[in-house]
Amino acid sequence: MGRTIFHLVISIPVCSTPMKHLSDFTAEDLAALARADVARALAEDVGTGDLTAALVDNGRTARARILAREPAVICGGPWVEAAVLACDAQARLHWHVAEGQRCGADQVVLEIEGRAQSLLTAERTALNFLQLLSAVATKTGAFVEAVAGTRAAIVDTRKTLPGLRLAQKYAVKTGGGVNHRIGLYDAVLIKENHIAAAGGVAAVLQKVQTDAPEAMFVEIEVETLPQLEEALRCGATMILLDNMDLPTLREAVRLNAGRAILEISGGVSFQTVRGLAETGVDRISIGALTKDVKAIDFSMRFDAL
């Protein structure tokens, strides 16, 4: 008799229009996003079939436990559930640590019961999303704690893993951070090259009022105090202070006098973030939240039923 190879048919949803801002997401939106991400991940992992899982009796059931090997903020539940249920629609999941809650080292965060073959196939995809998104949430939470008691919010950027931007930005929110724009389509961020190409600060700010009235917000980057003053004279309401030292930042806050939302960007680390926040700025954007991520260590252990 020939062997039976477990096959999983994956349908990958295609989105032809830009996604709305995460603040507008419902639970159904989030579940749909997770299913789409997981479909792509399973398609690249399973391909034409799971050769190794096929060695297990198709009728055998199992209980699986996911353990965190280090402290973390748990994030990625919808993706884990999408991965498991795509392989076994009858599987049962019981979370011991809720989304956004902290777990300790060697703590069981999730128990799953289902077909052993299916759980084996879902294992790596489920853990990949859990380790990545929990890492983003955990790192964000650490930065949020570092600036506690100041007015500064910790904000993400577009420096995300290709294809996983919305998932990573969701993880930032779960960790207590604030989402910046999702992409180029929903807000305006004017940088030095835009200013040069458009003919100056006043010219580009005037143009955005007529050309992008639907933008969620308009922000302009400045590198010097004279540029800051020019932007304020032109009515800027959100200003990005790029790579300024602490004395300059404190002077920028004084000159601004609450007229515009001030954001810091560039070279932010755990060592510098508290001092930056204490200058009195409103937002600190950190690309490392999503681009320099060390995965949280999770493992899955099986018990036959």
BATI-37911 format. One record per residue (C-alpha): residue number from 1; residue in three letters; x, y, z. Coordinates in steps of 0.001 Angstrom, whole numbers, plus 524288, in hexadecimal, padded with zeros to 5 digits. Layout:
<rs>
@seq NUM&type ALA&east X&north Y&up Z;
...
</rs>
This chain:
<rs>
@seq 1&type MET&east 80000&north 80000&up 80000;
@seq 2&type GLY&east 804B3&north 80DB2&up 7FD03;
@seq 3&type ARG&east 805C5&north 81798&up 807CB;
@seq 4&type THR&east 7FBB4&north 82266&up 809D9;
@seq 5&type ILE&east 8011F&north 8302A&up 809E2;
@seq 6&type PHE&east 7F97D&north 83A7C&up 8114B;
@seq 7&type HIS&east 7F561&north 84524&up 807D5;
@seq 8&type LEU&east 7F084&north 85287&up 80BB2;
@seq 9&type VAL&east 7E9D3&north 85B10&up 8019D;
@seq 10&type ILE&east 7EC95&north 86977&up 80404;
@seq 11&type SER&east 7E4A2&north 87492&up 7FE42;
@seq 12&type ILE&east 7EBE6&north 8817E&up 7FF29;
@seq 13&type PRO&east 7E328&north 88D9A&up 8001D;
@seq 14&type VAL&east 7E764&north 898E7&up 7F799;
@seq 15&type CYS&east 7E515&north 8A703&up 7FBBC;
@seq 16&type SER&east 7E476&north 8B080&up 7F04D;
@seq 17&type THR&east 7E235&north 8BCBD&up 7F877;
@seq 18&type PRO&east 7EA4F&north 8C2CC&up 80368;
@seq 19&type MET&east 7E6D6&north 8BE70&up 81127;
@seq 20&type LYS&east 7E03F&north 8C81E&up 81A2D;
@seq 21&type HIS&east 7E6EA&north 8CD1E&up 8265C;
@seq 22&type LEU&east 7E860&north 8C371&up 8317F;
@seq 23&type SER&east 7E072&north 8CC22&up 83A8C;
@seq 24&type ASP&east 7D4AC&north 8C8B2&up 8321D;
@seq 25&type PHE&east 7D6B9&north 8B9EF&up 832E6;
@seq 26&type THR&east 7CC1A&north 8B159&up 8389B;
@seq 27&type ALA&east 7CE51&north 8A3B4&up 83DFC;
@seq 28&type GLU&east 7C966&north 89E8B&up 830FC;
@seq 29&type ASP&east 7D33D&north 8A6EB&up 82988;
@seq 30&type LEU&east 7DE2F&north 8A1C1&up 83204;
@seq 31&type ALA&east 7DA06&north 893AD&up 83020;
@seq 32&type ALA&east 7D96D&north 895AA&up 8215F;
@seq 33&type LEU&east 7E70C&north 89BBF&up 82161;
@seq 34&type ALA&east 7EC62&north 89045&up 82936;
@seq 35&type ARG&east 7E62F&north 88669&up 81FFB;
@seq 36&type ALA&east 7EC32&north 88D20&up 81426;
@seq 37&type ASP&east 7F9C5&north 88DAA&up 81A45;
@seq 38&type VAL&east 7F8E1&north 87F8B&up 81EBF;
@seq 39&type ALA&east 7F423&north 87ADC&up 8116C;
@seq 40&type ARG&east 80071&north 88042&up 80B13;
@seq 41&type ALA&east 8090F&north 87A97&up 815B0;
@seq 42&type LEU&east 80302&north 86D06&up 814E4;
@seq 43&type ALA&east 803C1&north 86D2C&up 80613;
@seq 44&type GLU&east 8126F&north 86F7C&up 80656;
@seq 45&type ASP&east 81496&north 86591&up 81142;
@seq 46&type VAL&east 80B7A&north 85A5F&up 80DB5;
@seq 47&type GLY&east 80C2F&north 85B72&up 7FEE6;
@seq 48&type THR&east 8071E&north 84EBA&up 7F900;
@seq 49&type GLY&east 80652&north 847DA&up 80622;
@seq 50&type ASP&east 80C9D&north 84584&up 81364;
@seq 51&type LEU&east 81539&north 839A1&up 8110B;
@seq 52&type THR&east 818FF&north 837E9&up 81F4D;
@seq 53&type ALA&east 80B76&north 8397E&up 82546;
@seq 54&type ALA&east 806D3&north 82F0A&up 81BCC;
@seq 55&type LEU&east 80E95&north 82521&up 823D7;
@seq 56&type VAL&east 804C3&north 826E4&up 82EED;
@seq 57&type ASP&east 7F7E3&north 81F66&up 82F06;
@seq 58&type ASN&east 7ED7B&north 8288D&up 829C2;
@seq 59&type GLY&east 7E3E4&north 82443&up 8344C;
@seq 60&type ARG&east 7ECCA&north 82726&up 83FC4;
@seq 61&type THR&east 7E9A6&north 832C4&up 84878;
@seq 62&type ALA&east 7F2DE&north 83A72&up 8510E;
@seq 63&type ARG&east 7F3CB&north 84524&up 85B1A;
@seq 64&type ALA&east 7FDFE&north 84FAD&up 85891;
@seq 65&type ARG&east 80338&north 8599F&up 86242;
@seq 66&type ILE&east 80A02&north 8662A&up 85E0C;
@seq 67&type LEU&east 813E4&north 86AEC&up 8680C;
@seq 68&type ALA&east 81AC6&north 877F7&up 868CE;
@seq 69&type ARG&east 82934&north 875E5&up 86BB8;
@seq 70&type GLU&east 82AFA&north 8840A&up 87000;
@seq 71&type PRO&east 82290&north 88F22&up 87554;
@seq 72&type ALA&east 81A6C&north 895C1&up 86AD0;
@seq 73&type VAL&east 80E56&north 89D7B&up 86755;
@seq 74&type ILE&east 805DE&north 89391&up 86045;
@seq 75&type CYS&east 80181&north 897E6&up 852C5;
@seq 76&type GLY&east 7FD13&north 8909A&up 846B4;
@seq 77&type GLY&east 7F17E&north 888D0&up 84BA4;
@seq 78&type PRO&east 7E92C&north 88AF0&up 83F6B;
@seq 79&type TRP&east 7F469&north 88616&up 836F0;
@seq 80&type VAL&east 7F6CE&north 87A0E&up 83F55;
@seq 81&type GLU&east 7E85F&north 876BD&up 83F0D;
@seq 82&type ALA&east 7E7B0&north 878E5&up 83057;
@seq 83&type ALA&east 7F332&north 86FB6&up 82E2B;
@seq 84&type VAL&east 7EDB4&north 864EA&up 836BB;
@seq 85&type LEU&east 7DFCB&north 865D9&up 8319F;
@seq 86&type ALA&east 7E448&north 86639&up 8236C;
@seq 87&type CYS&east 7EA29&north 858C6&up 825A8;
@seq 88&type ASP&east 7DFB2&north 8536A&up 82ECD;
@seq 89&type ALA&east 7D2D4&north 85ABC&up 82F35;
@seq 90&type GLN&east 7CE7F&north 8528D&up 83AE5;
@seq 91&type ALA&east 7DA5D&north 85575&up 84358;
@seq 92&type ARG&east 7D806&north 85B60&up 850CE;
@seq 93&type LEU&east 7E0C0&north 86628&up 8562B;
@seq 94&type HIS&east 7E191&north 86AB4&up 8644D;
@seq 95&type TRP&east 7E9DA&north 8769F&up 86733;
@seq 96&type HIS&east 7F000&north 8779E&up 874AB;
@seq 97&type VAL&east 7F5AC&north 8851A&up 871EE;
@seq 98&type ALA&east 7ECE8&north 88EE4&up 86B2C;
@seq 99&type GLU&east 7F105&north 8976D&up 85FC2;
@seq 100&type GLY&east 7F8C6&north 8A310&up 864BA;
@seq 101&type GLN&east 7FB8A&north 89CE0&up 871FB;
@seq 102&type ARG&east 80908&north 8998D&up 87721;
@seq 103&type CYS&east 80DDA&north 88BBE&up 87934;
@seq 104&type GLY&east 81977&north 8867A&up 880A8;
@seq 105&type ALA&east 82457&north 87D6D&up 87C5D;
@seq 106&type ASP&east 82024&north 86F29&up 87A91;
@seq 107&type GLN&east 811C9&north 872C3&up 87BDB;
@seq 108&type VAL&east 8079F&north 86B81&up 873D4;
@seq 109&type VAL&east 8008E&north 875D4&up 86BDC;
@seq 110&type LEU&east 7F7B6&north 86D37&up 86385;
@seq 111&type GLU&east 7F259&north 85F4F&up 8630F;
@seq 112&type ILE&east 7ECEF&north 85967&up 8568C;
@seq 113&type GLU&east 7E5C0&north 84CAE&up 853F3;
@seq 114&type GLY&east 7E3BE&north 84753&up 8464C;
@seq 115&type ARG&east 7E872&north 83DFD&up 83BE0;
@seq 116&type ALA&east 7F6D8&north 83B4A&up 83E46;
@seq 117&type GLN&east 7FA22&north 83BD4&up 82FCF;
@seq 118&type SER&east 7F3BC&north 84921&up 82E30;
@seq 119&type LEU&east 7F9DF&north 84EFD&up 83A61;
@seq 120&type LEU&east 8074B&north 84AB0&up 835C5;
@seq 121&type THR&east 8050C&north 8517E&up 828CF;
@seq 122&type ALA&east 8003F&north 85E0D&up 82F41;
@seq 123&type GLU&east 80B07&north 85E5A&up 83993;
@seq 124&type ARG&east 815AD&north 8663A&up 832D9;
@seq 125&type THR&east 80C90&north 8702D&up 82C88;
@seq 126&type ALA&east 8057D&north 8727A&up 8395F;
@seq 127&type LEU&east 81236&north 87406&up 840E5;
@seq 128&type ASN&east 81835&north 87CED&up 83697;
@seq 129&type PHE&east 80D41&north 886C5&up 8380F;
@seq 130&type LEU&east 80CEB&north 88583&up 846D6;
@seq 131&type GLN&east 81B9C&north 8876C&up 8486F;
@seq 132&type LEU&east 81C2E&north 89321&up 83F3A;
@seq 133&type LEU&east 81032&north 89A7E&up 843D8;
@seq 134&type SER&east 812E7&north 897ED&up 85234;
@seq 135&type ALA&east 820AF&north 89D1B&up 85008;
@seq 136&type VAL&east 81B74&north 8A9C5&up 84A38;
@seq 137&type ALA&east 8118A&north 8AB5B&up 85535;
@seq 138&type THR&east 81BB5&north 8A853&up 85F9B;
@seq 139&type LYS&east 825A7&north 8B1E9&up 85A23;
@seq 140&type THR&east 81B4A&north 8BC66&up 858C2;
@seq 141&type GLY&east 816E6&north 8BA1D&up 866B7;
@seq 142&type ALA&east 824D0&north 8BBE6&up 86B91;
@seq 143&type PHE&east 825F7&north 8C911&up 864B0;
@seq 144&type VAL&east 818AB&north 8CD42&up 869E1;
@seq 145&type GLU&east 81D00&north 8C9F8&up 877B5;
@seq 146&type ALA&east 829B1&north 8D17F&up 875A4;
@seq 147&type VAL&east 82251&north 8DE38&up 87307;
@seq 148&type ALA&east 817AD&north 8DC5C&up 87D38;
@seq 149&type GLY&east 81412&north 8E90D&up 883F1;
@seq 150&type THR&east 8179B&north 8F1A5&up 87854;
@seq 151&type ARG&east 80E68&north 8F686&up 86DC2;
@seq 152&type ALA&east 8156E&north 8EEFD&up 86304;
@seq 153&type ALA&east 80E8B&north 8E41C&up 85B8F;
@seq 154&type ILE&east 81685&north 8D93A&up 85540;
@seq 155&type VAL&east 8135B&north 8D8CC&up 846B7;
@seq 156&type ASP&east 8168D&north 8CF0C&up 83BEF;
@seq 157&type THR&east 81B14&north 8D1A0&up 82DEA;
@seq 158&type ARG&east 81A26&north 8CB97&up 82047;
@seq 159&type LYS&east 826AD&north 8C3E0&up 822D1;
@seq 160&type THR&east 81F64&north 8B6FC&up 82352;
@seq 161&type LEU&east 8214D&north 8A961&up 81DBF;
@seq 162&type PRO&east 81BD3&north 8A906&up 80FD4;
@seq 163&type GLY&east 80E32&north 8A352&up 80F9C;
@seq 164&type LEU&east 80C7C&north 8A3D0&up 81E6C;
@seq 165&type ARG&east 80AC6&north 8B266&up 820DE;
@seq 166&type LEU&east 7FD0F&north 8B1D8&up 82664;
@seq 167&type ALA&east 8005C&north 8A638&up 82EFA;
@seq 168&type GLN&east 80C4F&north 8AD1A&up 8347F;
@seq 169&type LYS&east 80517&north 8B9D0&up 83696;
@seq 170&type TYR&east 7FA83&north 8B23D&up 83DC0;
@seq 171&type ALA&east 8054F&north 8ACB6&up 8466B;
@seq 172&type VAL&east 80A2F&north 8BA89&up 8494A;
@seq 173&type LYS&east 7FC8A&north 8BE4C&up 84DD4;
@seq 174&type THR&east 7FBB1&north 8B1F9&up 85608;
@seq 175&type GLY&east 8086C&north 8B5DB&up 85CAD;
@seq 176&type GLY&east 80318&north 8C348&up 8602A;
@seq 177&type GLY&east 808BE&north 8CB0A&up 854D4;
@seq 178&type VAL&east 80234&north 8D3F4&up 84AEA;
@seq 179&type ASN&east 80133&north 8D187&up 83C57;
@seq 180&type HIS&east 8068E&north 8DB7B&up 832D0;
@seq 181&type ARG&east 8012E&north 8DB74&up 824F6;
@seq 182&type ILE&east 7FEE9&north 8CE07&up 81F03;
@seq 183&type GLY&east 804B3&north 8D197&up 811C9;
@seq 184&type LEU&east 806C9&north 8DC4E&up 807F5;
@seq 185&type TYR&east 7F83B&north 8DD2C&up 8051A;
@seq 186&type ASP&east 7F222&north 8E107&up 8121F;
@seq 187&type ALA&east 7FA58&north 8EC59&up 81750;
@seq 188&type VAL&east 80458&north 8F655&up 812C9;
@seq 189&type LEU&east 81246&north 8F681&up 81804;
@seq 190&type ILE&east 81A59&north 90105&up 8115A;
@seq 191&type LYS&east 82912&north 8FEC9&up 8121E;
@seq 192&type GLU&east 834B8&north 90697&up 80D53;
@seq 193&type ASN&east 8343F&north 9010E&up 7FF87;
@seq 194&type HIS&east 825CC&north 9047A&up 7FE5D;
@seq 195&type ILE&east 828A8&north 91255&up 80311;
@seq 196&type ALA&east 833C3&north 91409&up 7F963;
@seq 197&type ALA&east 82BF1&north 90E85&up 7EE0C;
@seq 198&type ALA&east 81FEC&north 916BE&up 7F131;
@seq 199&type GLY&east 82727&north 923A7&up 7F2D1;
@seq 200&type GLY&east 827A3&north 92594&up 8017F;
@seq 201&type VAL&east 81FFF&north 923C7&up 80E0A;
@seq 202&type ALA&east 81587&north 92DE5&up 80B2D;
@seq 203&type ALA&east 81347&north 928F7&up 7FD56;
@seq 204&type VAL&east 811DD&north 91AB9&up 80117;
@seq 205&type LEU&east 808D9&north 91D78&up 80CB2;
@seq 206&type GLN&east 80024&north 925FB&up 80438;
@seq 207&type LYS&east 7FF73&north 91B7A&up 7F9CE;
@seq 208&type VAL&east 7FBB1&north 9109E&up 80320;
@seq 209&type GLN&east 7EF84&north 9181F&up 8073E;
@seq 210&type THR&east 7EA0E&north 9175C&up 7F988;
@seq 211&type ASP&east 7EFE4&north 90A78&up 7F4DA;
@seq 212&type ALA&east 7EE08&north 9018B&up 800AF;
@seq 213&type PRO&east 7E22D&north 9062E&up 80878;
@seq 214&type GLU&east 7DEB0&north 8F813&up 80BE4;
@seq 215&type ALA&east 7EB8C&north 8F584&up 8130F;
@seq 216&type MET&east 7EA1C&north 8F07D&up 820FD;
@seq 217&type PHE&east 7F4A6&north 8FA3B&up 82505;
@seq 218&type VAL&east 7FF46&north 902C6&up 81F16;
@seq 219&type GLU&east 80CDB&north 9029D&up 8251D;
@seq 220&type ILE&east 8191C&north 909BC&up 820BD;
@seq 221&type GLU&east 82726&north 90673&up 82432;
@seq 222&type VAL&east 830AE&north 910F9&up 82899;
@seq 223&type GLU&east 83F1E&north 90FF1&up 82BDD;
@seq 224&type THR&east 841C9&north 91D79&up 831A5;
@seq 225&type LEU&east 83B18&north 92759&up 83A68;
@seq 226&type PRO&east 8398E&north 9314E&up 82F46;
@seq 227&type GLN&east 8327E&north 926C0&up 8276E;
@seq 228&type LEU&east 829D3&north 9242E&up 83328;
@seq 229&type GLU&east 8264A&north 93282&up 83434;
@seq 230&type GLU&east 82352&north 93331&up 825A4;
@seq 231&type ALA&east 81A91&north 92743&up 8267F;
@seq 232&type LEU&east 81333&north 92D2C&up 83209;
@seq 233&type ARG&east 8115C&north 93A0F&up 82ACB;
@seq 234&type CYS&east 80B83&north 9325A&up 81F81;
@seq 235&type GLY&east 8019B&north 92BEA&up 82874;
@seq 236&type ALA&east 80797&north 91E4E&up 82A14;
@seq 237&type THR&east 80049&north 91671&up 83465;
@seq 238&type MET&east 80955&north 90A87&up 83534;
@seq 239&type ILE&east 81812&north 90BCB&up 8342B;
@seq 240&type LEU&east 8229B&north 9015E&up 833F7;
@seq 241&type LEU&east 82F4F&north 905A1&up 83A8B;
@seq 242&type ASP&east 839C5&north 8FD91&up 833E1;
@seq 243&type ASN&east 8467A&north 8F9DE&up 83AC3;
@seq 244&type MET&east 84723&north 905A5&up 843F0;
@seq 245&type ASP&east 84F4F&north 9055F&up 8505E;
@seq 246&type LEU&east 848F3&north 90739&up 85DB9;
@seq 247&type PRO&east 84B96&north 915D8&up 85F5D;
@seq 248&type THR&east 8460D&north 91881&up 851B9;
@seq 249&type LEU&east 83A2D&north 91023&up 8548D;
@seq 250&type ARG&east 8376E&north 91774&up 86121;
@seq 251&type GLU&east 8385D&north 9245E&up 859CB;
@seq 252&type ALA&east 82F62&north 91EFD&up 84F35;
@seq 253&type VAL&east 82539&north 91BB5&up 8598A;
@seq 254&type ARG&east 8266B&north 92976&up 85F2C;
@seq 255&type LEU&east 82502&north 92FEA&up 851CA;
@seq 256&type ASN&east 8198B&north 92761&up 84E37;
@seq 257&type ALA&east 8121D&north 92B2A&up 85A9B;
@seq 258&type GLY&east 807E8&north 920B0&up 8583E;
@seq 259&type ARG&east 8040F&north 9255F&up 84AAC;
@seq 260&type ALA&east 80756&north 918BC&up 8436E;
@seq 261&type ILE&east 808E7&north 90A6E&up 84705;
@seq 262&type LEU&east 8178B&north 907DB&up 847CD;
@seq 263&type GLU&east 81D6C&north 8FAC7&up 8444B;
@seq 264&type ILE&east 82B63&north 8F5F3&up 845B1;
@seq 265&type SER&east 831A4&north 8EC91&up 83C22;
@seq 266&type GLY&east 83F2B&north 8E6F6&up 839FC;
@seq 267&type GLY&east 84891&north 8DEE2&up 8421F;
@seq 268&type VAL&east 83F4F&north 8DBF4&up 84D62;
@seq 269&type SER&east 843AE&north 8D124&up 856A6;
@seq 270&type PHE&east 84047&north 8CC22&up 8643C;
@seq 271&type GLN&east 84BC4&north 8D40F&up 8693B;
@seq 272&type THR&east 84731&north 8E0EF&up 86341;
@seq 273&type VAL&east 83864&north 8E027&up 862FA;
@seq 274&type ARG&east 835EA&north 8E500&up 870D6;
@seq 275&type GLY&east 83E33&north 8F133&up 86EEB;
@seq 276&type LEU&east 83777&north 8F3E7&up 861FD;
@seq 277&type ALA&east 82A0D&north 8F277&up 8682E;
@seq 278&type GLU&east 82DA1&north 8FBC9&up 87331;
@seq 279&type THR&east 82FD1&north 906DC&up 86969;
@seq 280&type GLY&east 820FE&north 9080F&up 868BB;
@seq 281&type VAL&east 81E66&north 902E4&up 85AF2;
@seq 282&type ASP&east 8118D&north 8FC2B&up 857FD;
@seq 283&type ARG&east 815E5&north 8F068&up 85015;
@seq 284&type ILE&east 8221C&north 8E81F&up 84E39;
@seq 285&type SER&east 82233&north 8DFC1&up 841F4;
@seq 286&type ILE&east 82AD3&north 8D3AB&up 84204;
@seq 287&type GLY&east 82D55&north 8CB67&up 835F9;
@seq 288&type ALA&east 833F4&north 8C0F9&up 83E44;
@seq 289&type LEU&east 826C0&north 8BD02&up 843F1;
@seq 290&type THR&east 823EE&north 8B5A2&up 83767;
@seq 291&type LYS&east 8308D&north 8B467&up 82FA6;
@seq 292&type ASP&east 83A5B&north 8B00C&up 83A07;
@seq 293&type VAL&east 832BF&north 8A55E&up 840D4;
@seq 294&type LYS&east 83836&north 899B8&up 84858;
@seq 295&type ALA&east 82DD9&north 88F31&up 8488C;
@seq 296&type ILE&east 82857&north 88AA1&up 85582;
@seq 297&type ASP&east 82BB3&north 87C63&up 85823;
@seq 298&type PHE&east 81F8D&north 873C2&up 85817;
@seq 299&type SER&east 81E9A&north 86506&up 856DF;
@seq 300&type MET&east 81392&north 85B6E&up 85494;
@seq 301&type ARG&east 812DD&north 84E6A&up 85BCD;
@seq 302&type PHE&east 809CC&north 84333&up 857FF;
@seq 303&type ASP&east 802F2&north 838D0&up 8602D;
@seq 304&type ALA&east 7FB9F&north 82DDB&up 8594C;
@seq 305&type LEU&east 7ED55&north 82C5B&up 85D32;
</rs>
